[in-house]
Amino acid sequence: MKPALLLALLLAPWSLAAELRLFAIVDGIEQPVGESYIVGSVPIGDSLDTKFRIKNLSESELLVPINVAGVGFHFPEEGNPKWPVVIAAGGTLDFYIRFTPMTPGSFSAYLNINGVRMTTLYGTAAAGVTISLVHDSGKTSLNAGDTIDFGSAVIGSKVVRRFEIANPAGVALSVNRLALTGEAFRGPSGLAAPFALDPGRTASFEVTFEPAKAGLAEGSLALDSRIFVLRGFGIEPDYPQPRIVIEPGVLRGGQQAKVSVQLDSASRYDGEGELALELKPSVSTKGDPAVLFLASGAKSIKFRVAAGLDAARFGDRADAEFQTGTTAGTLVLTATLGKHTVQSQAEIPPAAVVVNDTRIVRSATGFEVRVTGFDTSRTASRVAFTFYDRDFNVVPPGAISTDVAGPFRRYFDNADLGGMFLLRAVFQVSGDPLKIIAVVAELTNAHGATKTDRVGIP
């Protein structure tokens, strides 16, 4: 009984292999694989992937363990399952084998399924250039798929790695592709493809890691068909704490003010920050476009800090001018620099109406008075006009007053101009309108009355 059992055990792997067929997939077409298969030739250090397919010809599922034994051949992680794998009856399984020669010569390996040799794989190392990472202590040879670590670098700083390409062959060799990907990497500098190397000659180039943001950054370096992974980590500079200084210290509506960003100490790094301006209104409003930085025409502006200095620069200036707007509320300035975010607040108080300009247009029978200004509280309620003759006497009936609370309220509810307004008032004159030469306008809101100077009528 023991010999029979031994015979059954010996026949089991052969029986399993007989129920499987092996194919190579070339340009999408199945090619049966016999006792041997030539994968091809690649330069030393380069890789060549070959796609294979196993077919289960049996009427039951099969558990398939598989391995490749030999120098230069292995299973890459990408595109391959975890062995062993169950293949359904009549099913197929695709997998890849990678050929990566590290030295000149010919290579072979056995492809085994459940311990049974399915085929012998052959490959050769073609003449090709080598590439090395150059450092202070010497050189490190690189193979396709290797990762070049640039370490950590402060945002805005640089880490440079030097590479050397060599021709160890007895004939001239050409490099047709030398290229980078990755937004944080620059280069290659000092060498451009295509180029040729004579036997025994070398050429070098540099790649620079220059992170613009914090976190992991990856890219790739391509040398013909060889791809190398580039990796670095950007870190925020340790900037000093910024401090916002507003001048003047007390603000009002319709004003141009200045702001600077000071640092608690001199910066160790060059860098860029941002200063943002926001209005938190204390009255109902759809917005105030007058709240902005003059230099940028927007509600934010960039600034630079320089190593050795303890204050930021806005272009060539030490400060930035901004408009306070025409709406009562709180102006919030926010400075962002590296990991620091600081704020400063300034109040824009509600106040009496401010009149910027008064113009009068004369007609044959009267006048049209145009008043432009702003009301930070948006509570204008009454307007009065007083006219004067050539002797500067008040023209009867004196001040002509009217309630404008309703029109102003409707205007402010629909306008998106903060507290700005244009008021037009039309007057018909009984008698000779040329005798009237000046007018004074008075506007009243919840915080007082504003009277203009006497304005001449052309």
Secondary structure, 3 states (H helix, E strand, C coil): CHHHHHHHHHHHHHHHHHCEEEEEEECCEEEECCCEEEEEEEECCCCEEEEEEEEECCCCCEEECEEEECCCEECCCCCCCCCCEEECCCCEEEEEEEECCCCCEEEEEEEEECCEEEEEEEEEEECCCEEEEEECCEEEECCCCCEEEEEEEECCCCEEEEEEEECCCCCCEEECCEEEECCCEEEEECCCCCEEECCCCEEEEEEEECCCCCEEEEEEEEECCEEEEEEEEEECCCCCCEEEEEECCCCCCCCEEEEEEEECCCCCCCEEEEEEEEEEECCCCCCCCCEEECCCCECEEEEEECCCCCECEECCECCEEEEECCCCEEEEEEEEECCEEEEEEEEECCCCCEEEEEEEEECCCEEEEEEEEECCCCCCCEEEEEEEECCCCECCCCCEEEECHHHHHHHHHHCCCCCEEEEEEEEECCCCHHHEEEEEEEEEECCEEEECCCEECC
